[in-house]
Amino acid sequence: MSSKAQIRKKDYERGLRIADRRKEMGLSQDELAHRAGIGRQALSAIENGGDFKTQTLDSLAVSYTHLRAHETAA
């Protein structure tokens, strides 16, 4: 398998993890995208294995962390 094919598989798996986590938290793509400060289409592309900036991943992580902290405080 070529290195590009391996990277695409890894990106796809990462996208699935992001989508699974979003669904576990009961969020729509619109809700998570809004919280992360990105468009829904961008989030959809990420969940489907698309490329994105490290800053976008940071925004998603902060959104998840903030939501998790809010859940445990409630």
Solvent accessible surface area in square Angstrom, and as a share of the most:
residue,aa,sasa,rsa
1,M,166,0.74
2,S,71,0.46
3,S,74,0.48
4,K,158,0.67
5,A,42,0.33
6,Q,101,0.45
7,I,99,0.50
8,R,125,0.46
9,K,117,0.50
10,K,137,0.58
11,D,11,0.06
12,Y,109,0.42
13,E,73,0.33
14,R,60,0.22
15,G,0,0.00
16,L,77,0.38
17,R,147,0.54
18,I,15,0.07
19,A,8,0.07
20,D,74,0.38
21,R,78,0.28
22,R,21,0.08
23,K,124,0.52
24,E,126,0.57
25,M,27,0.12
26,G,64,0.61
27,L,21,0.10
28,S,50,0.33
29,Q,39,0.17
30,D,86,0.44
31,E,79,0.35
32,L,0,0.00
33,A,2,0.02
34,H,151,0.68
35,R,121,0.44
36,A,10,0.08
37,G,67,0.65
38,I,38,0.19
39,G,43,0.42
40,R,101,0.37
41,Q,139,0.62
42,A,47,0.36
43,L,0,0.00
44,S,26,0.17
45,A,50,0.39
46,I,5,0.02
47,E,11,0.05
48,N,96,0.49
49,G,0,0.00
50,G,17,0.16
51,D,118,0.61
52,F,51,0.21
53,K,152,0.64
54,T,101,0.58
55,Q,133,0.59
56,T,21,0.12
57,L,70,0.35
58,D,79,0.41
59,S,33,0.21
60,L,2,0.01
61,A,50,0.39
62,V,101,0.58
63,S,8,0.05
64,Y,29,0.11
65,T,92,0.54
66,H,120,0.54
67,L,19,0.09
68,R,122,0.44
69,A,58,0.45
70,H,125,0.56
71,E,78,0.35
72,T,99,0.57
73,A,89,0.69
74,A,114,0.89
